[in-house]
Amino acid sequence: MSESNTPVLVDLDDPNLTTFDIVREGARRDGIEIVHYEPQYPAGSKGERRMVRIVSFFFLLTGIASTAFVVAFIWWPWEYEMGSNPSKVYTPILGLTLGLALIGVGLGILTWGKKLLPHEIAIQDRHDGPSDPVERKITGETLKFIGSELSVARRPALKLSLLGLLPLGAVAAAVPIGAMIKDPHHPDVLFKTGFAGATPENPIKLVRDDYTPIRPEEVSTGGQITVFPGIPGGVSNKYADSPTLLIHLREDDAEVLRQSLYQINNGSPWQSYVAYSKICTHAGCPASLYEQQTNRLLCPCHQSQFLITDNARPVFGPATRSLPMLPITVDKDGHFAATSDYKVPVGPAFWEKS
Amino acid sequence: MKRRKVDLKALPGKTAEEVDARLHVATPLRSLLNKVFPDHWSFLLGEIALFSFIVLLLTGTFLALFFEPSMQETHYNGSYVPLQGVQMSRAYETALNLSFDVRGGLIMRQMHHWAALLFMAAIVVHMIRIFVTGAFRKPRELNWIIGLSMFWLGFTEGFAGYSLPDDALSGTGLRIASAIMLSIPVVGSWVTTSLFGGEFPGEIILSRLYILHVFLLPLILLGLVTIHLALVFMQKHTQWPGPGRTNSNVVGERMFPRYALKQGGFFMLVFAVIALMGGLFQINPIWLFGPYEAAVVSAGSQPDWYVMFLDGSTRLMPAWEIRAFGYTIPPLFWPTVVLPGILTVLPMAYPWIEARWKKDKGHHNLLQRPRDVPDRTGLAAMALTFYMVLTISGGNDIVADKFHISLNAMTWAGRIGILILPPLAYYIARRIALGLQQHDREVLAHGVETGIIKRLPSGQFVEVHQPLAPADDHGHTDLPYVGWTVPKKMNRLGALGPAVRGFFRPVEQAAPPAQEQPPAREEITSGKH
């Protein structure tokens, strides 16, 4: 009930008014009618005392649990040690005591509010929709007036010169964005890996993750090993595109591969050894789950599957292109080495990659 | 010198007077205290999001005191023995230190992570509530859009946080994110190299994500939360239809003290749940994953649950690459850039789409029950099924492994399911909604089923119905359908006496038998059904 509907305002100086009468009158002046206001329990009743006990219990629980939390936080052995020991339950104890403390205060407050405070139903008016037409008119005219005072419309030269401010916006955008821009093509980072610079005369060794080179006899038949370019930092994430999978195919599988070799891969395998980029051509995860029986390589991120006896052609999943093959040889020291970089870009596809 | 005695009793009143003399707050304060809030359990879903956001700010501030987003290489020398001497970034090392060498650091890390998951879950469930009850309709379209923006901001914020510790999972996620950026036509490679400062992973991505995660995104989120709540406050809450509730009033409780107390208690409970989960349930044990290495990944690499639907869409996408004129659009582009774009624009436009569709331009402050808008409920079921199929597909390798199903079969099941199941869900949900509505109308017309079987003189058996209002000769009543709960159990109407409370012995007197309460038991059994 809004003010206009209330016929008589209550005389607030009336000595007979109770506090609640004043509260109700105040609510009425805010457009709120309290239509129902009723304690849940009669004052001093058994039910009320029970609720008071419950609330006190919850607050006491909080007190105990909080104390336990602080005690455990300070004195429980928390420093990590191998094996099973009290430090292993440090975090669970903290969680349990903190949780209990918060549950206590939460349920205490909830019970207090829900059970001990009177239940009420109040109705408040909404004032939805557009503003009062008079107000709208005045505000609209005010806006129009501001516009005409600025008088851009009457002074065309000013209007034109305002266009001059547009580049200022570009300045705001250019500084943060422009500072970040890095050209992907100068240097051509997307087309090169750590093997760039390898030539048949100066091959780059394939190394393990501890930079030791690999001899052919160290990879068992049907086995595979992850290798990296033998250059400074070649194993680190600085060359995240370079991890390569060196696979020792069984002789008949190698024959199948030789029969189906793409033209671009000609001469890339060395005897029955073949090296593929480990970086999935779909989203760039290392495709490293090798199924020896089926000669399939599975990427665990999105399940692209590559058939390694057929140029690592994708045979299932979202990947579209074969894993690039690294041209390898065995150098004069008897170690595996790459004779050139990958012939196609490694990893996920992008716009400029034809 | 005579000391003036402080009158303690008059102190609060006096303070209030002094404050008002300076700030002139009596009227606004009173109308704030008196503001009426309608109540329903489902209105608390958004609050769970708000409360977890507060917990996120608190725990996040603690973590920021110890974490260092640096990719500088170092050798671990902390107390977690299995990783000692291993080369890793400072970011990963400080994340490990937070887990092992900072008192209470692990519980803070885990609470932060759990709170993030809860935050996103509460947002999603809150959005579903808003959608199926029509709370997004005029005049609340703007808040619907803000809400959706907050979902995507929370998503980005969560992903940035997930990437910070620089463990094996973080790096894998970032690698995929870089591939997604690369897949954008024309500008993709520029965007990627610019963001990473060169080729993936570069040396600066973590510090950029850190600023994003601890400053920029929380700031925007905080701003949007404020606007979101301010709009709820200004436009006032929606309410369910019911006795005395109209489109132009709010029926409920005044904010202070009872409503505010309940809110405060509820906040503590949400906080408690997060504390319990953070303490008892291990999450993201980064020390088991090891530092990120570009050559290493493990099977079962799953993102956090709210990212899984996009991981699923990526897995289901067939290998359709477009190549023309020397340029490429990778298949990755469609499920990870285009799909989220559609999933943003379409729901944002939905309030206007529905207004046109239903030719309804009016103000709405009353909610609708899902059964009363079968089309929209069907759409919600359709969207949810779409989301569920994608989310399950995001973990299809785990499903395949645990249930001994072929991995390829899971992918195909997802591909077929994403096409067939959503329309099916639409149809089923719509039928269920119509059926429920029908049943409500049936009860209004015929009364409540009582379960009492009566034999007529003719020998016929009939079930006795208890009408909700005086019935005509055919036992039909003429009650309007108002879109609110219809009683369906005789007991609730008082035809049967309420059960006497007490576990071992009654704690209260049995209620006296109902008198003159139409329709009483005699009438029910008297033959008029």
Interface residues (C-beta under 8 A of the other chain):
Chain A: G26 A27 D30 I32 I34 V35 F73 W78 E79 Y80 E81 M82 Y90 T91 P92 I93 L94 G95 L96 L98 G99 L100 A101 L102 I103 V105 G106 L107 G108 I109 L110 T111 W112 G113 K114 L117 P118 H119 E120 I121 A122 I123 Q124 D125 R126 D128 G129 M180 I181 K182 D183 P184 H185 V189 L190 D209 T226 F228 S236 N237 Y239 A240 D241 S242 P243 K278 I279 H282 A283 G284 C285 P286 S288 L289 L298 P300 C301 H302 Q303 S304 Q305 P314 F316 G317 P318 A319 T320 R321 G347 P348 A349 F350 W351 E352 K353 S354
Chain B: R30 S31 N34 K35 V36 E73 S79 Y80 V81 F100 D101 R103 G104 L106 I107 Q110 P139 G171 T172 R175 I176 S178 A179 I180 L182 S183 I184 P185 V186 V187 G188 S189 W190 T192 T193 S194 L195 F196 G197 G198 E199 F200 P201 Q235 K236 G244 N247 S248 N249 V250 V251 G252 E253 R254 P257 R258 Y259 A260 L261 K262 G264 G265 F266 F267 M268 L269 F271 A272 V273 A275 L276 M277 G278 G279 L280 Y292 E293 A294 A295 V296 V297 S298 A299 G300 S301 D311 T314 R315 L316 M317 P318 A319 W320 E321 R323 G326 Y327 T328 I329 P330 P331 L332 H363 N365 N396 D397 L407 N408 T411
